[in-house]
Amino acid sequence: MALFTERELGDLLTGFRETAFRFETRDRYNSDVGRESFRRFLAGEPDDYPWHRWWLDMIQRDLAAGKVWQRVRIVSVPVSDWTRYGVEVARLSVAVGEDIRYLRRDAAEQMGLTPYDSWIFDGDQLVHLHFNDHDDTFVGAELVTDGKAVQRHQAWRDLAWAHAQTLEDFVASVP
């Protein structure tokens, strides 16, 4: 199986026509880009998240062009430090128009949702994101061509979206 690199995945992120939907299924993501920011978060130090600016700019540009950005984060409760950090970063994305929602892992499992950590572009292009289970780093992305897997993820997207909480409702619901 040949995997797309991060750069090639970036081309998909900038090349979709109408909608980008993300399933985030891990309780932790490890990247050199946000490592210092995560350290600051854990230490209670202020941060203006300069590494995230390009993402916010892209979201604003795409929304102005009529594109839609959505994601559902399937998270364990009690939440991990990484999830708490992710909520803080997500607030920036939500403020510029990305719609990020949260679904508790136990609720997802009860509904039979077991999606890949993935992107669905324009409703029909499924990209499975692969991570190293040992250290949670991104390994590569795979374009899924199995029609049944694509249809299953489309159905899971719709179900997850219908049951997921907005960021602020999720934050208010967890201890």
C-alpha positions as CSV (number, residue, x, y, z in Angstrom):
1,M,0.0,0.0,0.0
2,A,1.4,3.4,-1.1
3,L,0.7,6.2,1.3
4,F,0.4,9.9,0.6
5,T,2.9,12.1,2.3
6,E,1.9,15.0,4.5
7,R,2.5,17.3,1.6
8,E,0.3,15.3,-0.7
9,L,-2.4,15.2,1.9
10,G,-2.0,19.0,2.0
11,D,-2.8,19.1,-1.7
12,L,-6.1,17.3,-1.0
13,L,-6.9,19.7,1.8
14,T,-6.6,22.6,-0.6
15,G,-8.0,20.9,-3.6
16,F,-11.5,19.8,-2.6
17,R,-14.5,21.6,-4.2
18,E,-17.2,21.9,-1.5
19,T,-16.9,20.0,1.7
20,A,-14.2,18.6,4.0
21,F,-15.2,16.4,6.9
22,R,-12.8,14.9,9.4
23,F,-13.1,12.0,11.8
24,E,-10.6,12.3,14.6
25,T,-10.6,9.0,16.5
26,R,-7.4,9.2,18.6
27,D,-7.0,10.4,22.1
28,R,-3.5,11.8,21.2
29,Y,-1.7,13.1,18.1
30,N,2.0,13.7,18.2
31,S,3.6,16.3,15.9
32,D,6.8,18.4,16.0
33,V,4.7,21.4,14.9
34,G,2.6,21.7,18.1
35,R,5.0,20.1,20.6
36,E,6.1,23.3,22.2
37,S,2.6,24.6,22.3
38,F,1.4,21.4,24.0
39,R,4.2,21.8,26.6
40,R,3.1,25.4,27.3
41,F,-0.5,24.2,27.7
42,L,0.4,21.6,30.2
43,A,2.6,24.1,32.1
44,G,-0.3,26.7,32.2
45,E,1.8,29.2,30.1
46,P,0.1,31.5,27.6
47,D,0.4,30.7,23.9
48,D,-0.9,32.5,20.7
49,Y,-0.5,29.2,18.7
50,P,1.5,30.7,15.8
51,W,1.9,27.3,14.1
52,H,-1.9,27.2,13.7
53,R,-2.3,30.5,11.8
54,W,-1.9,29.0,8.3
55,W,-4.9,26.7,9.2
56,L,-7.1,29.5,10.3
57,D,-6.2,31.5,7.2
58,M,-7.1,28.6,5.0
59,I,-10.4,28.0,6.7
60,Q,-11.4,31.7,6.4
61,R,-10.4,31.7,2.7
62,D,-12.4,28.6,2.0
63,L,-15.5,29.7,3.9
64,A,-15.4,33.0,2.0
65,A,-15.4,30.9,-1.2
66,G,-18.4,28.9,0.0
67,K,-16.6,25.7,1.2
68,V,-17.6,23.9,4.3
69,W,-15.3,22.5,7.0
70,Q,-16.6,20.0,9.6
71,R,-15.2,17.5,12.0
72,V,-16.3,15.1,14.7
73,R,-13.8,14.2,17.4
74,I,-14.5,10.9,19.0
75,V,-13.0,11.2,22.4
76,S,-12.7,9.1,25.6
77,V,-14.1,10.5,28.9
78,P,-12.5,11.3,31.2
79,V,-10.6,13.4,28.6
80,S,-6.9,13.1,28.1
81,D,-4.5,16.1,28.4
82,W,-4.3,16.0,24.6
83,T,-8.1,16.3,24.2
84,R,-8.1,19.3,26.7
85,Y,-5.4,20.9,24.6
86,G,-7.3,20.1,21.4
87,V,-10.3,21.9,22.8
88,E,-8.3,25.0,23.3
89,V,-6.9,24.9,19.8
90,A,-10.3,24.0,18.4
91,R,-11.8,27.2,19.9
92,L,-9.6,29.2,17.5
93,S,-10.8,27.2,14.5
94,V,-14.4,27.4,15.6
95,A,-14.0,31.2,16.0
96,V,-13.2,31.5,12.3
97,G,-16.0,29.2,11.1
98,E,-14.8,25.5,11.2
99,D,-17.6,23.4,12.8
100,I,-16.0,21.0,15.3
101,R,-18.1,18.7,17.3
102,Y,-17.4,16.0,19.9
103,L,-18.8,12.6,20.4
104,R,-18.0,10.5,23.4
105,R,-16.2,7.2,22.5
106,D,-18.7,5.1,24.5
107,A,-21.6,6.6,22.7
108,A,-19.9,6.1,19.3
109,E,-19.3,2.4,20.2
110,Q,-22.9,2.0,21.3
111,M,-24.0,3.3,17.9
112,G,-21.6,1.0,16.1
113,L,-19.4,3.8,14.8
114,T,-15.8,2.5,14.2
115,P,-14.5,4.9,11.5
116,Y,-11.0,5.3,10.3
117,D,-9.2,8.5,11.4
118,S,-10.0,10.1,8.1
119,W,-11.0,12.9,5.8
120,I,-14.1,12.7,3.6
121,F,-13.8,15.3,0.7
122,D,-16.8,16.4,-1.3
123,G,-18.9,13.6,0.3
124,D,-17.3,10.8,-1.7
125,Q,-13.5,10.8,-1.4
126,L,-12.4,8.9,1.7
127,V,-8.8,9.3,2.9
128,H,-7.7,7.0,5.7
129,L,-5.0,8.6,7.9
130,H,-2.4,6.3,9.4
131,F,-0.6,6.8,12.6
132,N,2.2,5.0,14.5
133,D,0.5,3.4,17.4
134,H,3.7,3.5,19.4
135,D,4.3,7.3,19.4
136,D,1.1,8.7,17.8
137,T,2.9,10.3,14.8
138,F,1.4,10.6,11.3
139,V,2.7,7.9,9.0
140,G,0.8,8.7,5.8
141,A,-2.6,8.8,4.1
142,E,-4.3,6.3,1.9
143,L,-7.0,7.0,-0.7
144,V,-9.8,4.4,0.0
145,T,-11.3,3.1,-3.2
146,D,-13.5,0.3,-1.6
147,G,-17.0,1.6,-2.3
148,K,-18.5,-0.1,0.7
149,A,-15.9,1.5,3.0
150,V,-16.7,4.9,1.5
151,Q,-20.5,4.4,1.9
152,R,-20.0,3.1,5.5
153,H,-18.0,6.2,6.4
154,Q,-20.6,8.5,4.8
155,A,-23.3,6.8,6.9
156,W,-21.1,7.1,10.0
157,R,-20.5,10.7,9.3
158,D,-24.2,11.5,9.1
159,L,-24.9,9.5,12.3
160,A,-22.0,11.0,14.2
161,W,-22.9,14.5,13.1
162,A,-26.5,14.0,14.3
163,H,-25.3,12.9,17.8
164,A,-22.2,15.0,18.4
165,Q,-22.1,18.0,20.7
166,T,-20.8,21.4,19.8
167,L,-17.5,22.3,21.3
168,E,-19.0,24.4,24.1
169,D,-21.7,21.9,24.9
170,F,-19.1,19.2,25.1
171,V,-16.9,21.2,27.4
172,A,-19.9,22.0,29.7
173,S,-20.7,18.3,29.9
174,V,-17.3,16.9,31.0
175,P,-15.8,17.2,34.4
